[in-house]
Amino acid sequence: MGVFRFDEKTKEVFIDTYHPGVSIEQIKENTGFDIKVSPYVKETEPPTIEEIELLRNEIDPKDEYIKRS
């Protein structure tokens, strides 16, 4: 639903980015605690061609985990 990070000082988890089509409210509704939101929260950037190729060719070459569309 998004990318979570940890605050270096407080060690608390927070929402850094939300995936396309997902709202902050949806993330909060699906989290079992009151999660903080980055003041700079933004939509998650799509993966680059290089990242997709790395995932397909190096991480999951047999298509066991990532479904190709």
N, C-alpha and C positions, 0 to 999 in steps of 0.2 A: 504493500500500500504506500510505502514511502521509505525514505532513508532516515534512520535514527542515528544519533551521535551521542557522545557523552561529554558533558562540560568538564574541562580539565581541572577546574578548581573545586566544584561541588560534587563531581562524579555523577551528577544526575543525568538521566537520559532525556533527550529532547528530539522533536521532529525537525529535521533539517530540510528535507524536501519531500514533496508528495508526488506520487506518480500521476500521469495524465488520467483524467476521469475520476480521480479520487479526491474527496474533500477532506479538509482538516477535521471536520465534524465526524466523518466516517471513521477516520483513524482513531479519534478519541473514543467513539462508541465501541470500537473493537479492541481497545487497550484496557487491561484490567486495573488501571490506576490512572490518576490525574496526571497526564503527561504534559510537559511544558512544550512550547512551540518557539522555535528560533525567531528573534525579531526580524531576521533576514530570510524567513522561509520562502521558498519558491518552488515551482514545478520542477520535477526531476528532468534533467537533460536526457534525451534518447542516447543510446550507445552509438559510438562511432563505428564505421565499417571495420576498422582495425580491431576494435573490441569484440565485435560480432565474430569476425574471423578467428580470433584467438579462442573464444568460447567454443566455437564449432570444431576447430581443428586441433586444439591443444587440450582443452578442458573436457570436452564431451564429444570426441570424434565418432563414437558409436551411437549417438543420439539417445543415450540412456536417461538423461535428466532434462534436457532442453528440447522442447518440441519445435520443429521447424515448421514455418507456415508456408 
